[in-house]
Amino acid sequence: MEKVWLKSYPPGVPEEIDLEAYSSVNDVFEKAIARFGDNPCFSNLGTSLSYDEMDRYTDQLAGYLQNLEGINKGDRIAVMMPNVLQNPISIFAILRAGFTVVNTNPLYTARELEHQLSDSGAKAIIVMENFCDTLSEVISRTSIQHVITTQLGDQLKFPKSLIVNLVVKYVKKMVPPFALPQALSFKQALKQGATQTRETVDCNHDDLAFLQYTGGTTGVAKGAMLTHGNMVANMQQASSWIESAVEDGKEVIITALPLYHIFSLTANCLTFMKVGALNYLITNPRDMPGFVKELQGLKFTAMTGVNTLFNGLMNTPGFEQIDFSSLKLTLGGGMAVQKPVAERWNKLTGGPILEAYGLTETSPAVCINPLTLTEYNGSIGLPVPSTEVSVQDDQGNLLPQGKSGELCVRGPQVMKGYWHRPEETAEVISADGWLKTGDVAEMDELGFFRIVDRLKDMILVSGFNVYPNEIEAVIAAHEAVLEVGVIGEPDDDCGEVVKAVIVKKDPALDEAAIIEHCSEFLTGYKVPKIIEFRDELPKTNVGKILRRELR
C-alpha cells in the first residue's frame, strides 16, 4: 500500500488492523455477550439491559423476523425510532436474522420516508407509534409488508413502562391517529419469537449490514451500502485508537446523538459495545435542561457529540454542577468543532474535545486526533490504521503539504457503493479506490489534516476563495454570539458576498459590532457584507447547521 501521508501515529496505535479478528458485526456482538454477560449494555430512562438480556431479546426478535412470510436473507428491514432500548434490540436482531438494517430518521416527512422505503425496497419496518401517522400516509406506495410498532416505554420496568406510555399517548398527546391494520406490537413480536427457533445465519465481510442514507456530495438521498466488513474494519480502527484509554467492562458512554446516525451507531453502539461498555441512551437531547439533569446523576467516562450539542449543554443552567471526574474521552464530529466551544469545554470539564472526521460512506471514521491532545488544535487529526488519506486536485493528482484540495480516502471502511446507483458510485469512488469526500482539506508537516470547507459551500468573492468555516469560527468567538452560519449571496459586482446568519446570546448585539469584530481578524473581502439575526438556525437531526437551508 503506497503511503501518501507522514506517519505520526500516537504511541501504541498500530499501522494496520486485524480485519480477520471478526467475521461480522454479529460475531463482535456475540463475543461481547460471552465476555460481559452480566454487565449492563444499554440504559435508558431508568432501565438497564445486560449483555445477556440483549442476547435474549435480540434472539427472540430475530426468530420472529425469520419466520415472517416473504423475507429472505439480505432483505432490508427499516428501523424508525429515537434512542430507546428497542432501537439496539431491533438493530442486532435484524443483523442476527441475516437481514440488512435500514436506519430511518423518525423526523422524516412523508415524502422523505416514502423515498427511503421505496428506494431501499424494505419489506418490513419497526417503528415507534409516535411516527406511525407518517408511515400510514405512504405505506401503500412502498414495498413494506410487515409492520412492528412500539411505544416509548415498552422496554422500561413496570409500572414505569405503563405510566410512560399512558402519559405519552393520552396526556401529552404525542401519538397522532394512524391506521396500520397489519401492525403487530413489539411486545407481541418478542413473545411470538420466544416460541420460535432462530436459525443461525453465517454472515461474512461481503454481506450487507446497513443501508445508511445520506445526501452524499450531491443530489437526492442515497443508500450507502455498508458491509459487515466495512463496519468490522471501522470498529477495529476506532478500537485500536482508544485502546490505551478504555478498560474492558468499565466504560460508560453518553449516547445523545441518534443511533440512526452513522457517527453514534459506530462510535457508541458498536465500538464501545465491543469493549463491554454501557451505552447510556439519551432519548431527547434537544431538551437541554432534561439532558443536563440526567448527566448530573451519572458517573460517565466518555461522550460523543457535535459542536452545537456541546455549545447547547454549556449554555444550559446546571451544566457546571455535573461531576466530570470520570470523563476521559470527549469525541467531536459531524461538523467542525469551533475553537471557543472547544476551549470552554476544556475549561469546564477538565479535558479536550478530540475532533474526528468521517462520512457515512466511510462507516464513518477516517481521521481522529490523538488521545494525548490536551488542547484545541483545529485539525481533524491523523488517519486511522489501514487508511490512506490524500489531498488531490481536480485531475486526481496528489498535492503536497500545505496545499488545499479535495480530501480523498482509501481503506477497508469505504462503502461498497450507493444502493442501485452505479453511476453516482463511479463519480465518488475512482477506479483505483479513492473515495472523493467533497471536502477541501490540507495536510501539515506533521501529517495532521485540516478541513478548510465543503467544496460546494465555498464562496467566490471577486475571484478569491472564501471558506465559511473560517468566517464562522471568527464570529463564534464573539462573546455575544450563540450560533452562526455563513453562506454566499449573489452579487452583481463581486459575484458573491459573504452573509452571516446569527443567533444572539446577548440581545444587545448589533450588526456594527459583528463587522468591527470581523474586521479585526479577517481581510476585507472575507468580512460579511450581509448580517441577519434569527431566533434559531436550521439543523440536521444531529445538530449540524444546514447551510443549504440558510440559502
C-alpha angles and dihedrals in degrees: 000000000000111000111223100173135056112268110237105142117167115257113284097018111118124225091229134031130220103253093180096058090094128029095205145343086272089058091053091049095048094047089051089052091051092051102038105026099145095037119104110258107178130012130188135165094349099315125103129195120205124221088256091052090049087052092053098044095045091047090053095047092044090052090052093048093049090056096053114115118254099013121116137177112299095022116136126252120186125221116202115178143095126254102308129131092260089064100068090036088057094045096052093040091055091048094046089050089057097251133123123253118229104196109211129194108236090211092063118129118237090261093052093045093049091051094051096045093045095044094048094043089224111186098195138023135201106206139171113244092237088072101036093101089066091048093048089054094059108021095099089061095052137068093249110135102165131042127192114188127198136187125225095254100038096115097038122106119270129288092019090059091058094043094049093049093048093047093047093049106035108019103036091026092216095151111078116206115275140174117220104143093174093058125119123196122250090239091052091049090054091047093050092043090055089065094047128077117241112222113224108241121202110222122184136191093277096055117102113250103171138017098205113188121220139161087233115193095315145004136008123354110285131195112244107212106226113185128205085255092055092050095044089050093052092045089052092046094050093042093054089051096053098032094106092056103043131075118209112252095004107081128104115194125191109229106195100143110083118266089229086070115085094229094058093036095058104026098043112017098038110022096044092040087058090063095045097257129156114246107210105205119214108202099193113020090169087074091079097178089051091045092051090048091055092048092051091067098047137086099210129174104194141025138181127201150134128262094262091051093052091044092049093049093051091051092052118096112249097031092109089057094062117113106242096170093111097042110112104154131042114174121195125195144128092079137013115297106228120227097236091051093047093048093048091047091052091050095048099041102029094238139077131252104245105216117218134181133217148135136224085246091059099048074254122275119093104146134013132180116245117268087233090069111118102182143020114291101172094237133112089228133232131326115273117242120292089020132119118204124183141168112233138184126230091278095052095256117147113249124215128243115297095022120116121229142126116314110235129189135200124181147103092283094063111113124257088240141276115312110263091342108106094159094053090044090055090051093060103030115056124216090259093052104262114146111214107219100193089232124121111227145159134205124225129215093272094053096257116141126220126197111225095183147291113299091231093047094056113119119217111211113182090327095314121118112235120187118207093214091066094049092045092052091053095047093044088058090066107103093224094055121094100177137353139189124189127204140161122258123201114256130185095217103037103024089236137011130200118263123190122200110197139189110207126230090185114043090212092066112118140182094262092057092053093049091048091049094048093046089060094057106024136059115249101264091052095055110103114257092190123046124184127182120211137175091236142357126236111255141181121249090273095047101263111149111247107224091180090063091047086060 
